[in-house]
Amino acid sequence: MPDLDTLRAEREQLRLELQQLKNCQLQYFTLSVTGTAGLFALASIRQNPYFLPIIFLAPLAIIIPCWWIFFDKATTITRIVGYYRVLEEMISDYPSTKYPYLGFENALAYYREREDNGAWVTFRSSQATDSTRALAAKPVLRGSHRTRHRYWTINFWTFAVLSALCCGLAFMVCDPLSLPLIACPIAATLAVLYTAIRIHRLLSSLRSGSFSYHVITDFWRFVLQSHDGKSMSSPELHLMNQAAESGTSDSRWKGLYKVGGVATLIIAVLLVGEIIIFAVWPQPGTVIDYFTLFRSNWLVGLLDFDFLGMIAYILFVPVILALYVALRQANEAFMAIAVALFFVGITVFFATNTAFSMLSLSGEYAVATTDAQRSMFLAAGQALLTTFNIGAFQVSYVIVSAAWLMISAVMLRSNVFGRVAACSGILAGVTAIGAVALEHTPVIGGLFALLLSMYFAAIVFLAIWVILTGRRLYQLGVAGDA
């Protein structure tokens, strides 16, 4: 048993960590509100009937991931508070405490081991403590306990109202008689409903269910009292073994995990930026229009040639490498193929992206003095534009989407990443490949609104996948430091 100062020092450390988690929740909440307000302000100055619904739905790419992360942080807070309460009992009863001291990180590792081994089911079925029995026997207590968590409830309904507002405004600016045009807000509404139902269940668990403060505290007592010191030769060795089982224990990769985690946050911003750019400055339809755009504003011309995509693909390199290291234990062959596909896809993208060639050609077209020269430059520009549309966008997009699909499929078989991240990646890959396939279908290829909604859905799912994956990669990097 450590001395009393050690217990008090850990209590202060946990208090600081709880404050940081709550500040993090506030930052995600603020990002959702300010991001929504900014995009709505942008929508007020754009009147394009095709892109206006997309601008109104764009905040969902921020709101939905922040909504999930906010309440995931809430479950982390309840787990820490449960241990914090047990630690205070150990301090008040010192030195005759009935709980063994392992340190928070080692105790958490044992907590998760017991949880995975079925101790949670045993604990809930046996109603291990008096407080848990009272919670189950007296519904009035559950109702009164729920009123103490208005903070979580208010945040839940704020996220829900913002999401509903985005979908409602998108429906208002759509033509109700055009089914393809309203496909995008319909898909977004279904995604919001799914998210709201899942998170509301989590909210109920936080207020008075399996994730509530009382139940988590009782489970901590149950777990620590059952610790006999034999399941781990040492706490540190246990943590190393647990990490090795998931394939992430090698501290040599901690830097790669951190770089990949930070890169994903930048990629998420770039994805939202692409939606805004294509809504504010739609791509020109002809080569002459592109030449005119490049001469009037070369930066906008490059952005319409997916310049942000170039940056995003470069940032994806450390992310994909980090994912390979983290998931190779689950299926190394599948991950090797996925990584190879990704690098083939970005090679095709950079080899066929003709943005800078078009910029140079627009300058030559501007100084041309004869019709023959202009016709030659127009023909060259058309060839470059076709190369970009077919090679850089469609071919590379399909190959890279297949890589995302394979990586996400491996995620489902691994315990390193959650099911939400894996399913988001699978949906991103399927919708992206499906959108390209439908674009070349004679009947559906002409339905611009339907294709636009497919591409938008792919970006939203990819943004969710990127944020959740990056968050987990950064956690693995921090765990490598520990």
N, C-alpha and C positions, 0 to 999 in steps of 0.2 A: 504493500500500500504506500503510495507516495505521500509526501508531506502536504500539509494544508495549503501552503503557498502555491504548490503546483496545481492543485484543484482550483484555487481561486484564479490563477493565471489563465487556465483553460476556460473558465467561465467568462472572463473578460474577452478572451479571443472569440468565443462563440457569440458574445454580445455584439462585437464588431462585425462579425460575419453576417449576423441577422440584419444589422443596419445596412450593410452593403447590398444584401439581397433585396431589401425593401426599396432602397434607392434605385436598384436595377429595375424593379417592377415599375417604379414611377417613371423612369426614363422610357421604358417601352410604351407605357400608357401615354406619355407626352408625345412621343414620336407618332403614335397612331392619330391623336387629335390634330396635331399641327400638320402632319402629312396630308390628312384628309382635307383640312381647311385650305392648304396650299393648292391641292389639285382641283378643288371646287372653284377656287378663284381663277385657276387657269381655264376651267370649263366655261366660266362666265364671259370670257373674251373669244371663245371659239364657237362657231355656229355650223361647222361641218356636220351634216346629218349622219354620216357614217362613223365619224370618230368621236362625236360627242358622247355617245353611250360608253365608249371605251374609256374616256377621261373620267366619267363618273364612276366607273367600275375599277379604275386603276388603284384607288386607295385600298381596295381589298387585298392587293399584293403586300401591303404594309399591315393592315389591320389583322388579318387572319393569322399570320405567323406570330405577331406580337400578342395576340389573344392566347394562343397556345403556350407561348413561352411564359407569359405572365402567370398563368395558373400552374405551369410546371414548377416555376419558382415557389409558388405557394405550397406545393407538396414538400419541396425541400425545406421550406421554413418550418412546417409542422414537424418534420422529422428532427430538425435541429432543436426546436423548442422542447420536444419530448425528451431528448437526451439532456438538454439544459435543466429541465425539472428534476431528472434523476440525479444529475450532478449536484444540484442544490441540496437534495436530500443527503447525498454523500457528505457534503460540507457540513450540514447541520448536525448529522449523526457522528461526525468524525470523533474518534478513530474507529468506533465500533459500527461501521457500515456493513450492510448485508450484500452489497454489490461489489464485484471485482472491478478494479480500475484498469482499463485497457488503453485509454486515450481515445479521443473522438474518432479519428480516422480508422484505427484498428477496431474499435467497437462497431463502427458503421460497416466495416467489412464483415464482421461476424454477424451483424444484424441482417445484412443481405444474404449471407450464407444460410442463416436460419430461415429467412423468408423464402428462399428458393427451395429449401428442403422440406417445406410443408409445415413449419412451425406456426405460420400465420393461421393456417386452417385449424390446427389443433387449438391455438389460442382462442380463436373466435368461437369454435364449437363448444369449448369447455367453459367459456365465460370466466377467464382466469381470475379476474379481480372483482371486488364488490362494486367498484365504480362502473365497470363494463356491464355488470348485471343490472345495475340501476338504470343505465342508459337504455338497455334493451327493454326493461320492464315498465318504464314510465315514459310514455310518449310526450307528456307535458314537459319533462326535462329536455327532450330533444328540441321542442319548439322554443323554449326559453333560451337554450344554448345557441340556437340559430340566430337570434337577434343580436348576439355579441359579435357577429362577423358581417356587419353592414358594409365594411370596406370592400370585401371581396364581392358582395352582392352588387354594390353600386358599380364597381368596375366591370363586372360581367354585363350588366345591362347597358353600360356606356358603350362597350364594344359591340353589343348586339344592336343598339340603336344606330350607331355609326354604320354598321354593315347593312342594316335594313334601309337606311337613308341612301346609301350608294345604289343598292338594287332598285329602290323606288324611283329615284331620279333617272336611272338608266331606262326603266320601263316608261317613264313619262315622255322621254325624248324619242322613243322608238315608235315606229308606225305599227299599231296593233294588228293591222291587216296583213302585215308582212311577217310570216312565220320565220323565215331565215334571219330577219333583222333582229328579232327578239330572242334568238337562240342564245346569244351571249348573256344577257341578264338572267335568262332562265337557268343556264348552267351555273352562273354565279350565285343565284338564289339557292339552288340545291346545295352548293358547297357551303354557303353560310348556314343553312338549316342543319346540315350534318355537323358542322363545327359547333353550333350552338347546343345541339342535343348532347354531343359528347362532353363538352365542357360543363354544361349544366349538371350532368351526372357527377362530374368531378367536383363541382361546387357543392353539391349535396353531400358528397363524401367528406369534403373539407369542413362543412358546417356541423354535421352530426353523424358522419359515417366512419368508414374505415380510415380516413385520413384526418379525422378530427384530432385536436390536441389531446383530449382525454384518452382516446383509444390508442394513439401512437405512444403516449407516455406509458400506458399500461403494457403495451407490447415491448417497449424498451425494458421495463422491469422484468417482464417474463423472460426476455432473451438473456439479459445479464444474469438473472438468477439461475438460469439453466447452464451458464458457462462453467465448465468443469476444468478448463485449462488443458484438456487433452486434444481438442479439435485442432489446435494450432501449437506447433512446437515453439513458435514465437510470433507475436503480432506482425512483425515486419515480414517474416517468411510467408505468413498467410497472405498478406497483401501481394507479395511477389507471385505466389502461386496462382492467386485469383486473376491477376493481370495476365499471366502467361497463358491461362486457359483461353482468354479472349484474343491472344496474339498481339497484345499492345504493350508488353512489359518492357521491351528494350528501350532504355533511356536514350539510346543513340538517335531515336526518331522523334524525340520530344520537340526539337526545333522545327522539323518538318510538319508535325501536327499543328504547332502554333501558327506557322506561316500559312498553312492551308486554312486554318480557322479564320485568320484575319482576311485572307484573300476572298473567302466566301462572302464576307460582309460587304466588301467592295463590289463583288459581282452582283450581289442583290441590289445594291444602289444602281449599278449600271443597267440591270434588267428593268427597273422602274424608269430609269432615264430613257431607255429605248422606247417604252410605251409612250412617254411624253413627247419625245422627238417626232415619232411617226404620226402622232396625233396633231401636233402643232405644225409640223412641216411635212405634209404627205409627199411621198416620192413622186417626182415628175413622170409623165407618161411617155415622153419622146426624148430622143437624143438631143434635139435642139433645146428642149426645156432643161435638160441636165447641163448643157453647155452654158445656158443663160444663168442657171443657178450657181454654177461654179464661178462664173465671172462676177456675179453680184455678191455672193457670200460663199467663199470657198470652204469655210468650216461647216456650214449647213450641208453643203454638197457632200463632204466627206462623211458627215453623220448619217445622211441618207444612204450612203454606201456602207452602212453598218460599221462605222469606225469604232463605236463602242463595243461592237462584237469582237473586233480585233483585240482590244484591251482585255475583254472578258476571257477570250480563249487563252491568252498568255497567262492570265491569273489562274485559269483552270489547271495549268500544268502542275503546280505544287499540290493542288487539291486532289487531283487524280492519283498522283504518286502517294500521297498520304492515305488515301482510301485503299490503295493496293496493299500498303503495309498493314493497315488496320484490319483488312478483311481477307488477307491471303490464307489465314488459318481455316476460314470457313470453306473456301473453294478457290485454291490457288490457280488452277487451270482456267476457270471461268473468268477470274479477275485478270489474268494475263491476256486473255483474248479481248476483254473489255478495254484494257489500257491500250493495247495495240490498235483497236478500232478507233479509240479517241484520237490517238496521235495521227492515224491515217486521215481522220476527218479534218483535223485542224490543218494538216499539210495541204489537203485539197482546198481548204478555205483560203489560206494565205497564197497558194499558188494561182488561184483563179479570182481573187479579189482585185478588181481593176480600178479601185478608187483613185489612186495616185496617177495611174495612166490616163484616166478620164480627166483629171485635173490638168495634166500637161496638155492633153489633146484639146481641151476647151480653150487654152491660151493660144494654141496654134490656129484654131478655127477663128478666133477673134481677130487675128492679124492677117488672115487669108485675104487675098486681093481679087481672086477670080472665082467664078462659079465652079470650075473644075476642081480647084483646091478645096472649096467648101464641101463639094459632093464627096471627095475622097475622105475628108475628115469625118463627115457624117457617116459614111460607110464603116470607117474604122471604129467610130464611136458606137455604132449599132452592134458591131462584132464584140466589142468590149462589154457592152451592156448585156448581151446574150450570154457571154461567158460568165459574168457575175451572177445573173439570175439562175442559170442552170448549175454551174459548178460551185461557186462560192456559197450560194444560199441553199439550193435544194439538195444537191448531192452530199455536201459536207454536213448539212443539217440532219439528214437521214442517218448518216454514219455515226455522228456524235450522239444523236438521240438513241440509237441502238446501244451505244456504249453506256449511256445513263440507265437504260432499261436493264442491261445485264448487271451493272453494279448494284442497282436497287434490288434486283432479284436475289443477289447474294446477301444483301442486308437483311432480308427476311429470314435467312437461315442463320444469321449471326446474332449474338446477344450484345454486340457492341453498340448498334444503333437501334432506335425505336421503330416500331411498325409504322408510325405516322410518316416518318422520313422515308422509309422504304416505299410505302404506297404512293407517296407524293412523287417520288422519282419514277416509279412505274407509270403513273398516270401522265407525267410529263413526256416520257418517251413515247407512249402509245398515242397521245393526242398530237404530238409533233409529227410522227410518221404518218398518222392518219390524215392530218391536214395536207401534207404534201401529196399523198395518194389521191385524196379527193380533188385536189386542184387539177389533177390530170384526168379526172373523170369527166367526160363530155357533158353530162347532165348537171352534175353538181359544180363543175369548175366555174360556171357562170354565176353562181350564187355567192356574190362577194361577201355579204354579211355573214353567211354561215362559215366561210373559210376564215374570215377575220375573227370570229368567235373561237374557232378551233385554235388558231395561232395564239390568241389571247389566253385561252385556258392553259395552253402548254407553257406559256411564260409564267403564269400564276403558280402552277404546280411546280415548275422549276425553281421559282423564287422560294417557295416553302421548303423544297428539298434542300436548296443551297443553304438557307438560314439554319435549319435544324441540323444538317450535316456539319456545317462549319462550327456550330456551337459545340457539338460533340467532339469534333477534332481538337478544338481548343482545350476542352476539358481533359482530353487524353494527354495533350502537351503539358498541362499543369500537373496532372497526375504523374507524369514522367519526372518532373522536378521533385515531387514528393518522394 
